[in-house]
Amino acid sequence: MSSPTRRPTSAAKPLLISAGVAVAAITLGLVSWQATAPEDRGSSGSLPAAAPRTASAALKALARREPGDKLAAGRADAPVVLIEYSDFKCGYCGKFARDTEPELVKKYVENGTLRIEWRNFPIFGAESEGAARAAWAAGQQDRFAAFHAAAYADGSKEKGFAEPRLLELAREAGVPDLERFKADMAGEQATAALKKDQEEGYRIGVTSTPSFLVNGKPIAGAQPLDAFTAAIAQAEAAAKQ
């Protein structure tokens, strides 16, 4: 059986801020610990229907819907929001980025149904954090999507994410001002943005990558496209009620 990609045991412990979120942390954690071993799960990889509604509501409320979010795609008022907690060194995150996400963009983002919000959740140490900072910095020049695609291309993670490689990826992504990119990557705003995403994940019990929320419904791992389309259809129908 494949081992899940889990955050290191030395990482900060979740900060459970309410009873509802505490329940959510437990239930999401039970799902997402297997997030990088999709062959070992059931067909949906989603939270059991018996999970308390308060937990689902707390998770749904994590959608930021900020119009100027540089690490998001789709309308801020889209009826469905998919939140993705990922690491650039995670192989299954790359599989989702290459095989599934482009289909979701074509089918749902482009017609206004879906918004995708990225959360940097590095769990593989310094290079993971460096890649997360670089992605954020590329986003400040509206090149996050291009950087994301370059970093997750086949064979990219095997080249590592040391600073020279990050600059190479920035060039590949068409980042226009590389000096600004380097400054943004090393700046306090990048630190704060990364911390915000990480603390959000820890707070709800995310332990592995990739982990997803579709209008508050957890999905663990790089599930087949059908798992996401089913979750999106269900969330869209519920939003119309």
C-alpha positions, 0 to 999 in steps of 0.5 A: 500500500502506498504511503500518504504524503503527510505533513511532518510531525514537527509542524504546528498543531491545528488551532481548533477555534470552535466546536464546529471546526473541531469536528471538521478537523477530525473528519477532514483529517480522517479523509485526507491522511490518505490523500496521496494513495488514491488507489487505496480509497473508495470511489469518492474519497469524500466526507461521509454524509453523516458528518455534522452540518455545522462542520460542513458550514464551517468548511464552506465559509473558508472560501475567501471570494476575494476579487483580487486574489492572485492565486484564484481562478474564476468569478468571486460570486461563482456558486461553487468554490473548490479550495485546494491545499497543495505542495509543488513537490507532491506528485499527486498534486502534479497529477491533479494539476496536469490531468484534472484541473484543466478539465475543471477550468474548461467545463466549470470555471469558464462558464462561471460555475466554479471558482478555484482557490489555491492554498500553499501547503508546503510539507516537504521542507525548504524547497517546498516553501521556496516554491510556494513563495515563488508561486505567490511572487509570480502571482503578484505579476499575474503569472501564477497560473503560468508558474503553476503549470510550469512547476507541475509539468512532467519531470519538473519536481525531479529538478528540484526547487532551489532558487536558480530553478525557481528563476528558471520557472519564472522565466518560463512562466513569462514573469516580466520583472525578475528583480521584483520577483526575487524581492517579492519571493523573499519579502514579508508579504510572501511570508504572511501569505504562506503562513495564512494558508498553512494555518488555515490548513492546520486549523481544519486538520489537513495532514496531506496533499492534495486535499480539497474542499468543494463548497465545504465538502472534503475530497482527499487526493488526486481523485478521478475527474468524475469525483470532482464533477459529481461534487461540483454538480451536487454543490451547484444544485444545493446552491440553487436551493 
